[in-house]
């Protein structure tokens, strides 16, 4: 972030705490992480957690020189170096030709290219206009990038919406890379007798071709940054916007919490785990919510333009941690980090938790991740006497999820609860 950009975002707040507020209430039966002596992954591990973020995007580019291109990523956030089995290549490939990643199709050397892949600055062409066409008077929109391989996660997200707040479906736009993926997902959705808005990001092909000499990791980072461009596109058109990665299950109607958070804040991010300072240190962009305030628009403008100059690890969330988070109390935009009492995952979830959202963080293997997420969905859906819901089986997914990291989070949570009991 340049000195001028930082200065434009910084301001003197009358209330020193107005810059950031983090949920710190310890609910009965909800785990907490001790801010003093909390378990923190090594720097290399945290960088790996960022690099392996689910992109939820497959890029299909049919041209003579490049061929058919598809890029998928799987986000793993295990707390231990060995937390999570290797991902299944067959599970990531999806259906049909052109789904698997090939280095030759990417135009990158197997040894890795130093060339960076960068989105064009500004909005995603056509996205705001498309949303205008499909929206009613209510200017609220949820966005999710998806491909064929990750449709199985997004389908769970859809089913959870139908279970806890069916009206959400009308405000959801799935962003895909090509018409083939749109048809595939649309056909799958219509089998359930409903329809969901799908936007084909035609500009993505242009960006991939422009950066075709970049490495696979560089292209994945570019795709991760694209969520910031997508959100800016709608915020600048005065939409309250919510981004969700496909591996999210909504456990209870989120409209009240969205209203409550945005009545006090301009931008809200999820976290991987923790409370207070710990949640802030582990902020993530798996879920991002923003209102179209002047302050939010300014923050997203700086955030998306930073892609061109930021050379650190972690793509858009790496920039947030290194350049934005240290100045939260001084920003003119109020930014809030949701802790594990609101956004849970394999590391912090348990049967009595009342989190609004549960993500796939903590499971590196795509097959075990979908197992865990489907368990969460079954507990959200209406009870079926012919198909009783079984208890959560965390041990059953230990081969592909970070059970050791989960145990450490729970240990710290219990220590925190004892330390602050009665306070």
C-alpha positions in Angstrom: 0.0 0.0 0.0 1.5 3.3 -1.0 1.9 6.1 1.5 -0.8 8.1 -0.2 -3.3 5.2 -0.3 -2.6 4.5 3.4 -3.1 8.2 4.3 -6.4 8.2 2.4 -7.7 5.3 4.5 -6.4 6.5 7.8 -8.3 8.9 9.9 -8.8 10.0 13.5 -11.7 8.2 15.1 -13.5 9.8 18.0 -13.8 6.4 19.5 -10.6 4.5 19.5 -12.5 1.2 19.5 -14.6 2.2 16.4 -12.0 1.0 14.0 -12.5 -2.7 14.8 -14.8 -4.6 17.0 -14.3 -8.3 17.5 -16.9 -10.6 19.0 -15.7 -11.5 22.5 -18.7 -12.9 24.2 -18.2 -16.5 25.3 -21.4 -18.4 24.8 -22.3 -21.4 26.9 -21.0 -24.5 25.2 -19.0 -22.5 22.6 -15.3 -22.8 22.5 -12.8 -20.0 22.9 -9.1 -19.6 22.2 -6.8 -18.1 24.9 -5.3 -14.9 23.6 -2.4 -15.3 25.9 -0.2 -18.2 24.8 -2.6 -19.2 22.1 -1.5 -21.9 19.6 -0.2 -20.1 16.5 1.0 -21.9 13.4 4.5 -21.3 12.2 4.9 -18.6 9.5 5.5 -21.2 6.9 2.4 -23.1 7.9 0.3 -19.9 7.8 1.7 -19.2 4.3 0.7 -22.7 3.3 -2.8 -22.1 4.7 -3.1 -19.1 2.5 -1.7 -20.7 -0.6 -4.0 -23.7 -0.5 -7.2 -21.7 -0.3 -10.2 -23.1 -2.2 -10.4 -21.1 -5.3 -13.7 -22.7 -6.4 -13.0 -21.7 -10.0 -12.3 -23.8 -13.2 -11.2 -21.7 -16.2 -12.1 -23.1 -19.6 -10.2 -21.4 -22.5 -10.5 -23.1 -25.9 -7.9 -21.5 -28.1 -5.4 -23.1 -30.5 -2.2 -22.2 -28.7 -3.4 -22.6 -25.1 -5.9 -25.4 -25.4 -8.5 -26.0 -22.7 -7.5 -24.6 -19.3 -9.0 -25.3 -15.9 -7.7 -24.2 -12.6 -8.9 -25.6 -9.3 -7.4 -25.1 -5.8 -8.2 -26.7 -2.5 -7.9 -24.7 0.7 -6.4 -26.5 3.6 -5.9 -24.8 7.0 -4.6 -27.6 9.2 -2.7 -26.5 12.3 -0.2 -29.3 12.2 2.4 -29.9 9.5 1.0 -33.3 8.7 -2.6 -32.3 9.2 -4.5 -33.8 6.3 -4.0 -36.5 3.7 -3.0 -35.7 0.1 -5.7 -34.4 -2.1 -7.2 -36.8 -4.5 -6.3 -35.7 -8.1 -9.4 -37.5 -9.5 -11.7 -35.6 -7.2 -10.2 -32.3 -8.3 -10.4 -33.1 -12.0 -14.2 -33.0 -12.3 -16.1 -34.3 -15.2 -15.0 -34.2 -18.8 -12.0 -33.0 -20.7 -10.4 -29.8 -19.8 -11.0 -30.0 -16.0 -7.5 -31.2 -15.0 -4.7 -28.7 -14.4 -1.9 -29.2 -16.9 1.2 -27.1 -16.7 1.5 -27.0 -20.5 -2.0 -25.6 -20.8 -1.1 -23.0 -18.2 1.9 -22.0 -20.3 4.1 -22.4 -17.2 7.2 -24.4 -16.6 7.1 -27.2 -14.1 9.9 -25.6 -12.3 7.7 -22.5 -11.7 7.8 -19.1 -13.4 8.7 -15.9 -11.7 6.1 -14.1 -13.8 3.2 -12.8 -11.7 -0.4 -13.2 -12.8 -2.5 -10.0 -12.1 -6.1 -9.2 -12.8 -6.9 -6.0 -14.7 -7.5 -3.3 -12.2 -11.1 -2.3 -11.3 -14.4 -4.0 -11.7 -15.2 -7.4 -13.3 -16.8 -6.3 -16.7 -20.5 -7.0 -16.9 -21.0 -8.2 -13.3 -22.8 -5.2 -11.9 -25.0 -4.9 -15.0 -25.9 -8.5 -14.9 -26.9 -8.3 -11.2 -28.9 -5.1 -12.0 -30.9 -7.1 -14.5 -31.7 -10.0 -12.1 -32.3 -8.0 -9.0 -35.4 -6.5 -7.5 -35.6 -3.3 -5.5 -33.5 -4.8 -2.7 -29.9 -4.1 -3.4 -28.3 -7.1 -1.6 -26.3 -9.8 -3.4 -24.3 -12.9 -2.4 -21.5 -14.1 -4.6 -19.7 -17.5 -4.9 -17.1 -18.5 -7.5 -17.6 -22.2 -8.5 -16.7 -24.8 -11.0 -17.8 -28.4 -11.7 -15.4 -30.0 -9.2 -16.6 -27.7 -6.4 -20.3 -27.8 -7.3 -20.7 -30.6 -4.7 -19.8 -28.0 -2.0 -21.8 -25.2 -3.4 -24.8 -27.6 -3.6 -24.5 -28.1 0.1 -24.4 -24.3 0.5 -27.6 -24.1 -1.6 -29.3 -26.8 0.4 -28.4 -25.0 3.7 -29.9 -21.8 2.3 -33.1 -23.6 1.5 -33.3 -25.1 5.0 -32.6 -22.0 7.1 -33.8 -19.1 4.9 -35.1 -20.0 1.4 -35.4 -16.3 0.4 -31.6 -16.1 0.3 -31.5 -18.2 -2.9 -33.1 -15.3 -4.8 -30.1 -13.1 -3.9 -27.3 -15.5 -4.7 -25.2 -15.3 -7.9 -22.8 -18.1 -8.8 -19.8 -16.9 -10.9 -18.4 -19.4 -13.4 -15.8 -19.3 -16.1 -17.6 -20.5 -19.1 -21.0 -21.5 -20.6 -20.3 -25.2 -20.3 -20.0 -24.9 -16.5 -23.0 -22.6 -16.4 -25.1 -25.3 -18.2 -23.8 -28.1 -15.9 -24.6 -26.2 -12.7 -27.9 -24.9 -14.0 -29.0 -28.4 -15.0 -28.0 -29.7 -11.6 -30.0 -27.0 -9.8 -33.1 -27.4 -12.0 -33.3 -31.1 -11.0 -34.4 -29.7 -7.6 -37.1 -27.6 -9.2 -35.6 -24.2 -8.5 -33.3 -21.8 -10.3 -30.2 -19.8 -9.2 -28.6 -16.9 -11.0 -25.3 -17.7 -12.8 -22.9 -15.2 -14.2 -20.3 -16.2 -16.8 -17.1 -14.2 -16.2 -16.0 -13.8 -19.8 -13.2 -11.5 -18.8 -11.5 -14.2 -16.8 -10.5 -15.9 -20.1 -8.8 -12.6 -21.1 -7.0 -12.4 -17.9 -5.7 -16.0 -18.0 -4.5 -15.6 -21.6 -2.8 -12.3 -20.7 -0.9 -14.1 -17.9 -0.5 -17.5 -19.6 3.3 -17.5 -19.0 2.7 -17.5 -15.2 3.0 -20.4 -12.9 0.1 -22.4 -11.6 0.5 -20.9 -8.1 0.6 -17.4 -9.6 -2.7 -18.0 -11.5 -4.3 -19.4 -8.4 -3.3 -16.2 -6.5 -4.8 -14.1 -9.3 -8.1 -16.1 -9.0 -8.1 -15.5 -5.2 -7.7 -11.8 -5.7 -10.7 -11.8 -8.1 -13.1 -11.9 -5.2 -12.0 -8.4 -4.2 -12.7 -7.2 -7.7 -16.1 -8.9 -7.7 -17.1 -7.3 -4.4 -15.9 -3.9 -5.5 -17.9 -4.2 -8.7 -21.1 -4.5 -6.7 -20.3 -2.2 -3.8 -19.6 0.6 -6.2 -23.0 0.0 -7.6 -24.5 0.4 -4.1 -25.1 -3.2 -3.4 -24.6 -4.7 0.1 -22.5 -7.6 -0.9 -21.5 -10.9 0.7 -18.9 -13.2 -0.7 -18.8 -16.9 0.3 -16.5 -19.6 -0.8 -18.3 -22.7 -2.0 -17.4 -24.9 1.1 -19.7 -23.1 3.5 -22.8 -24.4 5.2 -25.2 -21.8 6.7 -26.5 -23.2 10.0 -29.0 -20.4 10.8 -30.6 -17.5 9.1 -27.8 -15.0 8.7 -29.9 -11.9 7.8 -30.1 -10.7 11.4 -26.4 -11.0 12.0 -25.6 -9.3 8.6 -28.0 -6.5 9.6 -26.4 -6.1 13.1 -22.9 -6.2 11.9 -23.3 -3.7 9.1 -25.3 -1.3 11.2 -21.9 -0.7 13.0 -19.3 -1.8 10.5 -18.4 -1.2 6.9 -16.6 -4.4 6.2 -16.8 -7.8 7.9 -14.4 -10.7 7.4 -14.4 -14.3 8.7 -11.6 -15.8 10.7 -10.2 -19.3 10.7 -10.4 -19.7 14.5 -10.1 -17.8 17.8 -11.6 -15.0 19.8 -10.5 -11.4 20.2 -6.9 -10.8 19.1 -6.6 -14.4 18.0 -9.5 -14.1 15.6 -8.0 -10.9 14.2 -4.7 -12.6 13.6 -6.4 -15.4 11.7 -8.8 -13.2 9.6 -9.8 -14.9 6.3 -11.7 -14.1 3.2 -13.8 -17.3 3.1 -16.7 -15.0 4.0 -16.6 -11.2 3.4 -19.5 -8.8 3.9 -19.6 -5.2 3.0 -22.1 -2.3 2.7 -21.8 0.4 0.0 -20.6 3.1 2.3 -18.0 5.7 1.2 -15.5 4.1 3.6 -16.0 0.6 2.3 -15.8 1.8 -1.3 -12.5 3.5 -0.5 -11.1 0.4 1.2 -12.0 -2.0 -1.6 -10.6 0.4 -4.2 -7.2 0.4 -2.4 -7.5 -3.3 -1.8 -8.0 -4.3 -5.5 -5.4 -1.9 -6.8 -2.9 -3.3 -4.4 -2.8 -6.6 -6.4 -0.5 -5.0 -8.9 2.2 -4.1 -6.4 1.8 -6.6 -3.6 4.5 -9.3 -3.9 4.0 -11.1 -0.5 2.4 -14.4 0.2 -1.3 -15.0 0.7 -2.8 -13.1 -2.2 -5.6 -10.7 -1.0 -5.7 -12.0 2.6 -1.9 -11.7 2.8 -2.1 -8.1 1.8 -4.9 -7.6 4.4 -2.8 -9.0 7.2 0.4 -7.2 6.3 -1.0 -3.8 5.2 -4.5 -3.3 6.5 -4.8 -5.3 9.8 -2.1 -3.3 11.6 -4.0 -0.1 11.0 -7.6 -1.2 11.8 -8.1 1.1 14.7 -7.1 4.1 12.5 -9.0 3.3 9.4 -11.9 5.5 8.4 -13.7 2.2 7.5 -14.9 0.1 10.5 -13.7 -3.4 9.9 -14.9 -6.4 12.0 -13.4 -9.9 12.2 -16.0 -12.6 13.0 -14.6 -15.1 15.5 -15.3 -18.8 15.9 -18.6 -18.3 17.8 -20.0 -17.0 14.5 -17.9 -18.8 11.8 -16.9 -22.3 12.7 -15.1 -25.1 10.8 -13.6 -28.5 11.5 -11.1 -27.0 14.0 -13.7 -25.3 16.2 -17.1 -27.0 15.4 -19.0 -29.2 17.8 -22.6 -30.4 18.1 -23.6 -27.7 20.6 -22.0 -24.8 18.8 -24.4 -22.2 17.5 -22.3 -20.7 14.8 -24.1 -19.1 11.9 -21.6 -20.4 9.3 -19.4 -23.5 9.1 -16.6 -23.8 6.5 -14.4 -26.6 5.3 -11.2 -25.1 6.9 -9.2 -27.7 8.6 -9.8 -30.5 6.0 -7.1 -30.6 3.3 -8.5 -33.6 1.5 -11.4 -32.8 -0.7 -13.2 -36.2 -0.1 -13.0 -35.9 3.7 -13.9 -32.2 3.5 -17.2 -33.0 1.7 -17.9 -35.8 4.2 -17.6 -33.3 7.1 -19.6 -30.6 5.3 -22.4 -33.0 4.5 -22.6 -34.0 8.1 -23.1 -30.4 9.0 -25.7 -30.0 6.4 -27.7 -33.0 7.6 -28.0 -31.4 11.1 -29.3 -28.2 9.5 -31.9 -29.8 7.3 -35.4 -30.7 8.6 -35.6 -34.0 10.5 -36.6 -37.0 8.5 -38.0 -39.9 10.6 -37.0 -42.3 7.8 -33.5 -41.0 7.7 -32.4 -40.2 11.2 -29.4 -37.9 11.7 -26.4 -39.5 13.3 -24.0 -37.9 15.7 -21.0 -36.0 14.2 -18.2 -38.4 13.4 -15.0 -36.3 13.6 -12.8 -39.3 14.0 -14.2 -40.7 10.8 -12.6 -37.9 8.7 -9.2 -37.8 10.6 -7.3 -39.1 7.6 -8.1 -36.0 5.6 -8.8 -33.4 8.3 -6.5 -31.9 11.0 -7.7 -33.8 14.1 -4.5 -32.9 16.0 -5.0 -29.2 15.3 -8.7 -29.5 16.4 -7.6 -31.0 19.7 -5.2 -28.1 20.3 -7.9 -25.5 19.6 -10.2 -27.3 22.0 -7.6 -27.5 24.7 -6.9 -23.8 24.4 -10.6 -23.1 24.3 -11.2 -25.0 27.6 -8.2 -23.2 29.2 -9.7 -19.8 28.1 -13.1 -20.7 29.5 -11.6 -21.7 32.9 -9.5 -18.6 33.0 -12.4 -16.2 32.5 -15.1 -18.2 34.3 -17.1 -15.8 36.4 -15.6 -12.6 34.8 
